[in-house]
């Protein structure tokens, strides 16, 4: 069983593919850390907008790095809390939409 996991609770957009609950096949991350240096911390609205730009490329990279297609993915999990609400919405809505369009189960995860 292969699961695509999506994490977007704060300022990093991440996706990974895990096989059989313990074998990490890929781990793709897009960091926003440099974007917030000038502000001295994370700005929630900027973080959410950056997730929108990064989420699909990160998911595709995770699939590519794992040498998987959508036909190989059995489920999608995404962080639904806690975290920045705008950032969480991007990850969970993307995951739910992908799960619906690919006809695979979606599991919201409290990290």
SETORMAR-746405 format. One record per residue: residue number from 1; x, y, z of N, C-alpha, C in turn. Coordinates in Angstrom, 3 decimals. Atoms other than C-alpha are relative to their C-alpha. Example, Ala and Ser with C-alpha at 12.3 -4.5 7.8 and 13.67 -1.06 7.14 Angstrom:
  seq       nc1       nc2       nc3      cac1      cac2      cac3       cc1       cc2       cc3
    1     0.890    -1.190     0.000    12.300    -4.500     7.800     0.900     1.200     0.000
    2    -0.820    -1.190    -0.060    13.670    -1.060     7.140    -0.770     1.090     0.730
This chain:
  seq       nc1       nc2       nc3      cac1      cac2      cac3       cc1       cc2       cc3
    1     0.838    -1.176     0.000     0.000     0.000     0.000     0.884     1.242     0.000
    2    -0.751    -1.253     0.071     1.310     3.440    -0.954    -0.929     1.159     0.339
    3     0.762    -1.153    -0.453     0.118     6.626     0.729     0.765     1.273    -0.327
    4    -0.553    -1.331     0.209     0.724    10.193    -0.365    -0.380     0.839     1.203
    5     0.245    -0.875    -1.138     1.078    12.492     2.636     0.321     1.426    -0.370
    6    -0.190    -1.426     0.275     0.736    16.278     2.436     0.016     0.755     1.322
    7    -0.144    -0.799    -1.210     1.875    18.727     5.125     0.118     1.471    -0.379
    8    -0.028    -1.435     0.306     1.168    22.463     5.027    -0.459     0.820     1.198
    9     0.545    -0.635    -1.195     0.535    23.499     8.622     0.594     1.361     0.331
   10    -0.599    -1.302    -0.313     2.882    26.492     8.713     0.644     0.595    -1.242
   11    -0.684    -0.705     1.081     5.539    27.731     6.294     0.780    -0.908    -0.943
   12    -0.627     0.914     0.952     6.751    24.622     4.484    -1.073    -0.862    -0.633
   13     0.911     0.861     0.742     4.864    22.744     1.798     0.745    -1.303    -0.240
   14    -0.698     1.275     0.126     5.731    19.056     1.884    -0.948    -1.094    -0.454
   15     0.735     1.195     0.404     4.604    15.812     0.308     0.974    -1.166    -0.002
   16    -0.828     1.204    -0.042     5.892    12.291     0.706    -0.840    -1.193    -0.416
   17     0.653     1.270     0.291     5.070     8.820    -0.508     0.620    -1.040     0.926
   18    -0.423     1.040    -0.934     5.234     6.028     2.058    -0.628    -1.320    -0.434
   19     0.490     1.326     0.375     4.911     2.330     1.284    -0.094    -0.892     1.227
   20     0.223     0.976    -1.072     3.490    -0.228     3.701     0.234     0.567     1.398
   21    -0.043    -0.616    -1.323     3.449     2.221     6.611     1.369     0.292     0.563
   22    -1.310    -0.245    -0.589     7.192     2.490     7.023     1.146     0.208    -0.954
   23    -1.076    -0.180     0.970     9.188     2.714     3.815    -0.207     1.340    -0.701
   24     0.081    -1.322     0.613     9.793     6.317     2.773     0.561    -0.064    -1.411
   25    -0.426     0.034     1.400     9.912     6.454    -1.020     0.398     1.368    -0.522
   26    -0.355    -1.364     0.415    10.093    10.237    -1.373    -0.389     0.985     1.090
   27     0.292    -1.069    -0.950    10.043    13.453     0.617     0.363     1.319    -0.685
   28    -0.223    -1.262     0.713     9.634    16.731    -1.280    -0.454     1.162     0.880
   29     0.302    -1.136    -0.860     9.726    20.057     0.563     0.313     1.306    -0.723
   30    -0.232    -1.367     0.454     9.358    23.676    -0.498    -0.063     0.893     1.232
   31    -0.085    -0.816    -1.207    10.507    25.992     2.277    -0.239     1.473    -0.303
   32     0.232    -1.437     0.098     9.366    29.577     2.793     0.857     0.776     1.008
   33    -0.774    -0.612    -1.074    11.911    30.282     5.534     0.660     1.315    -0.428
   34    -0.678    -1.209     0.465    13.848    32.831     3.470    -0.972     1.155    -0.234
   35     1.006    -1.035     0.250    10.612    34.702     2.663    -0.328     0.812     1.246
   36     0.434    -0.650    -1.238    10.077    35.589     6.331     1.132     0.597     0.830
   37    -1.139    -0.540    -0.751    13.570    36.638     7.442    -0.189     1.495     0.274
   38     0.165    -1.450    -0.152    12.793    40.323     6.864    -1.085     0.366     1.005
   39     1.119    -0.275    -0.914     9.640    40.064     9.001     0.258    -0.487     1.415
   40    -0.287     0.538    -1.321    11.175    38.209    11.918    -0.924    -1.134     0.411
   41     0.909     1.109    -0.298     8.581    35.446    11.699    -0.958    -0.223    -1.152
   42     0.936     0.389     1.055     5.881    33.802     9.630    -1.185     0.962    -0.049
   43     1.195    -0.806     0.237     3.146    35.996     8.144    -1.039    -0.945    -0.596
   44     0.946     1.027     0.445     0.076    33.711     7.842    -0.557     0.188    -1.408
   45     0.569    -0.223     1.332    -1.409    35.316     4.718     1.018    -0.283    -1.099
   46    -1.058     0.264     0.982     1.903    35.190     2.842     0.269    -1.502    -0.075
   47    -0.238     1.445    -0.022     2.419    31.583     3.945    -1.064    -0.737    -0.807
   48     1.085     0.673     0.722    -0.993    30.512     2.623     0.125     0.207    -1.503
   49    -0.148    -0.266     1.432    -0.415    32.202    -0.729     1.183    -0.756    -0.598
   50    -1.159     0.758     0.488     2.990    30.550    -1.058    -0.322    -1.488    -0.125
   51     0.426     1.399     0.102     1.429    27.139    -0.366    -0.772    -0.238    -1.293
   52     0.788     0.132     1.231    -0.974    27.717    -3.263     0.924    -0.178    -1.202
   53    -0.944     0.079     1.115     1.970    28.225    -5.615     0.818    -1.299     0.025
   54    -0.936     1.118    -0.127     4.026    25.316    -4.276    -0.643    -1.381     0.034
   55     0.576     1.307    -0.343     1.546    22.534    -3.508     0.014    -1.011    -1.149
   56     0.048     0.977     1.093     1.054    20.915    -6.914     1.388    -0.407    -0.495
   57    -1.355     0.437     0.362     4.739    21.023    -7.936     0.640    -0.921     1.049
   58    -0.559     0.852    -1.056     5.679    19.500    -4.553    -0.612    -1.401    -0.060
   59     0.663     1.304     0.122     3.099    16.712    -4.937     0.553    -0.758    -1.206
   60    -0.533     0.660     1.197     4.316    15.970    -8.466     1.439    -0.460     0.218
   61    -1.378     0.396    -0.293     7.940    15.911    -7.254     0.023    -1.243     0.895
   62     0.062     1.164    -0.888     7.028    13.463    -4.480    -0.352    -1.259    -0.791
   63     0.366     1.146     0.827     5.353    11.174    -7.012     1.150    -0.401    -0.921
   64    -1.131     0.287     0.897     8.265    11.463    -9.461     1.163    -0.644     0.748
   65    -1.123     0.535    -0.777    10.900    10.861    -6.780    -0.263    -1.428     0.478
   66     0.371     1.348    -0.434     8.995     7.763    -5.635    -0.202    -0.943    -1.179
   67     0.220     0.779     1.222     8.721     6.583    -9.244    -1.412    -0.594    -0.017
   68     1.398     0.410    -0.083     4.932     6.442    -8.825    -0.854     0.810    -0.971
   69     1.061    -0.723     0.693     1.902     7.374   -10.879    -1.194     0.029     0.946
   70     1.200    -0.043    -0.833    -1.531     8.159    -9.491    -0.616    -1.380     0.159
   71     0.536     1.364    -0.100    -2.492     4.550   -10.197     0.659    -0.801     1.124
   72    -0.706     0.693    -1.076     0.060     3.465    -7.574    -0.426     0.457     1.396
   73     0.351    -0.586    -1.300    -1.369     5.650    -4.787    -1.332    -0.569     0.480
   74     1.186     0.631    -0.571    -3.879     3.907    -2.515    -0.790     0.913     0.924
   75     0.669    -0.927    -0.912    -4.709     6.800    -0.177     0.799     1.293     0.074
   76    -0.646    -1.297    -0.226    -3.944    10.445     0.575    -0.317     0.433     1.422
   77     0.168    -0.574    -1.328    -3.411    11.895     4.030     0.534     1.410    -0.015
   78    -0.474    -1.382    -0.093    -3.018    15.568     4.912    -0.225     0.522     1.413
   79     0.135    -0.644    -1.301    -2.468    17.566     8.068    -1.208     0.922    -0.013
   80     1.136    -0.912    -0.107    -5.728    19.215     9.136     0.102     0.884     1.237
   81    -0.202    -0.847    -1.167    -4.435    20.717    12.372     1.045    -0.622     0.905
   82     0.154    -1.449    -0.137    -3.065    22.286    14.357     0.928     0.731    -0.970
   83    -0.842    -0.809     0.869    -1.484    25.124    12.431    -0.698     1.265    -0.436
   84     0.576    -1.223     0.554    -2.179    28.266    10.455    -1.166    -0.376    -0.898
   85     1.211     0.434     0.678    -5.729    28.008     9.134     0.100     0.131    -1.524
   86    -0.123    -0.166     1.443    -4.976    29.404     5.668     0.920    -1.033    -0.625
   87    -0.953     1.005     0.482    -2.001    27.104     5.218    -0.612    -1.394     0.024
   88     0.659     1.298    -0.108    -3.961    24.089     6.440    -1.069    -0.187    -1.063
   89     1.050     0.087     1.016    -6.829    24.870     4.078     0.571    -0.345    -1.368
   90    -0.615     0.299     1.301    -4.511    24.809     1.066     0.337    -1.485    -0.093
   91    -0.386     1.414     0.026    -3.145    21.383     1.979    -1.183    -0.940     0.025
   92     1.136     0.927    -0.103    -6.423    19.765     2.987    -0.914     0.085    -1.213
   93     0.851    -0.113     1.184    -8.423    21.151     0.078     0.660    -0.614    -1.231
   94    -0.721     0.642     1.106    -5.749    20.063    -2.379    -0.093    -1.518     0.128
   95     0.042     1.443    -0.223    -5.619    16.594    -0.829    -1.402    -0.561    -0.255
   96     1.378     0.471     0.203    -9.420    16.243    -0.779    -0.382     0.022    -1.473
   97     0.308    -0.104     1.427    -9.713    17.416    -4.373     0.702    -1.098    -0.792
   98    -0.727     1.074     0.682    -7.009    15.020    -5.559    -0.635    -1.361     0.295
   99     0.620     1.268    -0.373    -8.629    12.167    -3.637    -1.319    -0.210    -0.744
  100     1.272     0.109     0.719   -12.019    12.894    -5.207     0.216    -0.252    -1.488
  101    -0.204     0.151     1.443   -10.680    13.236    -8.732     0.688    -1.313    -0.362
  102    -0.704     1.264     0.255    -8.479    10.124    -8.432    -0.756    -1.205     0.571
  103     0.840     1.040    -0.589   -11.182     8.144    -6.573     0.785    -0.889     0.975
  104    -0.729     0.710    -1.048    -8.947     7.210    -3.633    -0.357     0.630     1.341
  105     0.393    -0.528    -1.301    -9.571     7.633     0.105     0.890     1.157     0.468
  106    -0.704    -1.124    -0.615    -8.604    10.819     1.952    -0.109    -0.139     1.520
  107    -0.030     0.085    -1.451    -7.556    10.806     5.593     0.566     1.289     0.578
  108    -0.530    -1.177    -0.697    -7.289    14.071     7.578     0.790    -0.450     1.231
  109    -0.897     0.428    -1.085    -4.434    13.773    10.072     0.282     1.169     0.941
  110    -0.377    -0.975    -1.026    -3.961    15.671    13.345     1.427    -0.325     0.404
  111    -1.397     0.341    -0.275    -0.222    15.935    13.749     0.386     0.385     1.406
